[in-house]
Amino acid sequence: MAETSLPVDAPVLAVLGGGQLGRMLAIAGIPLGVRFRFLDPSPDAPAAALGPLVVGALGDASALDETARGADVVTYEWEGVPGDAAARLAARVPVHPSVRALTVSQDRLHEKQLFTSLGIGVPRFEPVDDRDSLARAVAEIGVPVVVKTRTGGYDGKGQAVVRTERDADPAWDAIGGVPLLVEQLVPFTRELSVVGVRGAGGTTRCWPLTENRHERGILRRSVAPAADVSPELQARAETFMSRLLDELDYRGVLALELFEVDGALLANEMAPRVHNSGHWTIEGARTSQFENHVRAVLGWPLGPTDARGVSTMVNCIGALPDPAAVLAVEGAHLHRYGKSLRTGRKVGHVTVVADDRDELARRVAALERVLPADNG
């Protein structure tokens, strides 16, 4: 898509990363008259269909300069963007969300310390740097624990569960040699997430709490609004979100993953970008996370975030369903990312929307009959 397909005075949003999140940002932003340019290491990046693609490493200076040239704002769709690359661009063009939000999210220790400083509850944790400190942390916190690399890792990668003290050595052998975080494996009732957005003037809005189900470390499906959420629980999640957004002087969408434990909320991780657990908002909310992210980073007014009925989002992992079969299901919306099929890879999603939970259950059951088996 040529940049001239929109007026020459249209704002240009440069996106670091050209995956499905960048693609969906552009799908939301182009109807608003926004032009997009993307930077991605792959010439086959999904977002290339929506705007010019600069092929290069996310830390490559010349590629960064080319991507940001003439841009009104730079944003990112992956928290793996090197912090120094974002800081380099921020010296001459607005970068949102903030560089600090990006770098804090890249280190799980700094992230947990930020949560704690803001009064956001977290599971017990200890940083470790060698085999002996790992053994001490496991003994101090008490099994079971999960051992995570402090940096890198996603969709369950870079993690090991220690269920007995004897498992500490194998965990070190599997992922050790780098700074680690040992975290209490809490007996949570369910996994939730809250997705929020903060605009240029500090206006903050949140979408309803979403319930998420993971398998083998990969998000499989989300239901929104989550069932049986009291006003107090929603308010608590929104308080956590507001504290983070204000502390980080944030512009854009932020996702906070949570555990519900005996009616309380503990923070797991944050993602300073649009998020998989917010995909349901495209059809299931009055304004999607993608449109509100574009609005926020450009300094435009935010849209309302209330839900339209109830929704279930199902990730397509490694395989895609037949489009005709999915679209025959009432209320079903298919999103294919334009990615090659590969075991364990998110290649699309389906969102099913209904007016009530009983009807939603019937529609999701119909969808399940036509979905291929995930190969994740």
N, C-alpha and C positions, 0 to 999 in steps of 0.2 A: 504494500500500500504506500503510495507516494505521499510525502508530506503536503503536497499541493492539493490533495483531495479535500482539504479544509481551508478556510480563509487564511491568508498569510499572516494575519494579525492574531490568529488563534493562539492561546497559550500552549507552550510546549512543556510536557512533563517527561523528564528523562527518568527511566526506571533501571536500576541496577539489578539485573536478573531478568531473564526472559522466559520463565517457566509458566505454568498454568495460572499462577497468581497474577503475574504481569499481564497475561492474556485477558484475564477477567477484569483487571483494572481498566484496560483499554476498551473492552466491550461496554463497560459502564461509563467511561469518560468520553468516548467519541461522540455519542449523542448530545453531550453537553458542549460540543465544539472544541474539545481538547485534542491536541496532537501529541503523539507518543513517539518516543525513541527508546530503544532498549540496548542494553549491553549484556551479552551472555557468551560463555565460552563455546557454545555449540551453534553451528550454522543452522541446525534444525530446531532451534528453540521454538516452542509453541507460540510465543508472542510475535514472532516474525510476520505472521499473517495480518497483524494489526498496526504495524508501523515499522519504520526503518530499524534494522538490527545491525549494531556494531558487534562484530565477532572478536572477542578477546577476553583475557582473564579479568576478573573483577578487580584485581589489584594493579592492572597494567596502566601506567600513567598516560600513555598516548591514547589508549582506548577509552579511558575515563574522560580525557579532554575532549575527544571527538563526540562522545555521548552527551556530555554536558554543554557543548558549544551551542549558544543561543537558547538554552533551556531557561524557563522561568523558575522551575523548581526541580530538584532531584529527589527521588524517593527510592526505596528498595523493596524488593519482594522476598528477600531471604536474609536472615540474620547472619549468614556466613560471609557477608561483604566485609572485607578487611576494614577495621576501624580507621587505620591511617589513610586509606583511600577515601573514605567518606569525609574525614577531617580535611583532607587536601582540597576536595571540591567545596566544602563548606566555607572555605576562606574566600570564595568568590561567587558562589551561587547558593541560594537557600537550600538546605538539605533537611528534609523532614521524613520521618521522625528524627529527633536529635541524635547527634553522634554519641552522646552519653548513653541514651537508651539502647543504641546498638551495641556499644562495647560492654555495658553491664550485662546484657542478655547473653553475651558470648562466654561468660565465665559463671558457672553455676554457683560458685562460692560467693562472688560479688552480688549475684542476684539474690541469694538467700540472705545475705547481710543487709541488702537494701530492704527486702521484705520485713526483716526483723526490726530494722530501724524505724519503719513506718507503722509498727504495731500490727503487721499482717502475720498471722500465725503460720508456722511451717513445721514439718516433721523435724525431729532432732537430727542434727547433722554435725559432721566433723570433717575438716580437710585432712588429707593424708598425702604423703609424698614418697613413702617407701613401704616395704613389706612389714616392718616392725610397727610403724604407726598405723597401718591398716589393721593389724591384729589388735592393737590397743583400742582403736576406735570401735571395732566390732564388739570387743568385750565391754567397753564403756556404755555404748548405746544399747547393746543387747540384740540378739538375733530375733527375727529376721531383719536384714538390712538390704538395701540396694546400693551397689557401688557403681558410681558413674564417673566418666572422665569429666573434668571441669570444663573443658572446651570441646567443641565438635560433637558429633554423634546426634542422630535424630532417628525417629521411627524405631526406637528400641536398640539402635546401634550404640556401642560404647558403654554398655551396661552389663552388670552381672549381679544376680541375686545370691546372697549369702544366707543360707538357712540354718547352718550350724557353724561353730567356730572353725571346724575343720575345712569349711569351704573357702576360708579367706585366702589361703595360698593359691588354690586354683583360680580364684578371681583375679589375684595379682598377675598370675601367669597369663590370663586371658587378655586383660586390658591395662595392666600396670606398666610402669616405666614412664608414666606421665602423671602430672598432678591429678589427684582423684578427690571425689567427695563421697563420703559414706553417709547414707541417709536412712533413717528409720523407715521400715516398710510398714506403713500404717494400715490397720484393718478398716479401710474405708467402706462406707455404705455404697457410694457410687462416685463416679468421676463427673465433674461438672466443669463448665468454663463460662466465663463472662467476657464478652467482647464489648469494648467501649471505644469511643471516639472523642477527641478533643479538638476544637477548632481554634482559629487564630486568636479570638478574643478570650479564650479560656472556657468557652461553653463546652460542657461535657454531657454526652448522652451514652446510654448503655442499652444493648439489646437484652431480651430476657435470658435468664440462665438457660444453658443448654446442657443436656445430659449426653455423655459420650461413652461409647463402648470401644475398647481397644482389644486387639488380639495380636499376639506376637509383636507387641510394641507399635502396631500400626492402627490408626483410627479406622474403624470399620463403619460406624454409623453414629449419627447424632439425632437427637430428638429435641425439638424446641417449640414452644417453651417447655422446659423440663417439667415433668409431672410433680404434683405435691410440693410445690415450692411456696413457702409462706411469704407474705410481704416482708417479714423480718429478715428472712434468708436472702431474698433478692436485694434488700436494702444493704445488708452486710457486704454482699459481693460488690455492689456499686460503690460502697464506701472504700473498699480496698482499691477499686479501679481509680476512683477520684484521687486518692492519695498518691498513687503511682503517677498518674497523668500530670498532676500538679508538681510533684517533686522533680519530674524529668522535663518540665516545661515542654510538654509533648504536643505535637501536631500530627494528627492522623489516627489510624486504628491501632489499638493494642488489644491483645488477647491474654487472658490470665487463666491458666489451668488450675483447677481446684480439686481437692478431695473433700467430700462430705463425710465427717466422722462424728457420730453421735450428735447430729444436728448442728455441729460446728463446721467451719470451713478452714481448711489448711491450704496454703498456696503451694503448688508444685513448680511450675515454670511460667515465664511470660514469653510472648512472642511479639516483637515490636513491628508488626506488619498485619496485613489481612491474614486470616487464619482458616485452616480447614474446617474447624468446628463452626465457622460463621458462614459457610457456603449456603446454608439453608436460607439466608437472608435475601438471596437474589429473587426468589419467588415468594418467600414466606414472611417478609417484612416490608413495611411501607417504603423504607430506603435500605438498599443493600449495604453491606460493609464496604464493598468496592466503590460504590458511588460516593459514600460519605468520606472514604479515604481521599478520593480525588478532590472533593469539596474542601476538606480540611486543609490539605497541603497547599491548595491554591488560595486559601483564605476566603472561601465562599461560605455562605450560610449552610449549616448542617440540616439534613432532612430528618424527619421523625423515625424512630427506631422501633415502634411497637409492631407486634406480630400480626400477620393476617392469618387467623386460624391457627392450626398446628401443623408442624412439618416433621418429616423424617428425611435425613440425608444419608444416602448409602454410597460409600466409596467403591469404585470399580478398581480392583487391585489385579494388575497383570492381565486382565481380560475385559472385553467390552461386550455388552449385550446387543442383541439385534434391535436397531432403532425402532422399527415398526412395532415390535412386541412391547417395548417399553412405552411407546406413545399411545398404545391401545389401553393402557392403564389410566383410568381417570385421575387427574391431578398430578400425573408424573411428568417430570421435566428432565431431559437427558442433556448432559454436558460432556462432550468428548474433547479431550485436551490436545489432540493432534500429536500425540506421542507414540512412538513405537512400543509394541507390547513387550513386556519383560517381567519375569517373575518378581513379585514384591513391589512393583512400580505402580504408583497411582496414575491411572490413565484416563480417568473420568469420574463422574459422579451422577447420581440420580437423586433428585429431590421430589418427594411426594407431599402435596399440600391438601388439607381437608379442613372442614369447618369444625369438626369435633374429633375426639380421640377414638371413638368407636369406628367412625368412618375411615379415619386414618389407618387404623389397624387392618381393616378390610382391604384398603388400597395397597398397603405395604405387603400384605399376604399375596395379593395378585402379582405385585412386582417380583416378589421372591421366586415365583414359579417360572419367570422368564429370565432371571439373572444367571449367567454362567458361574461356575464355581470359581471363587478367587484362587489364584495360584500364589498367594503371598505367604 
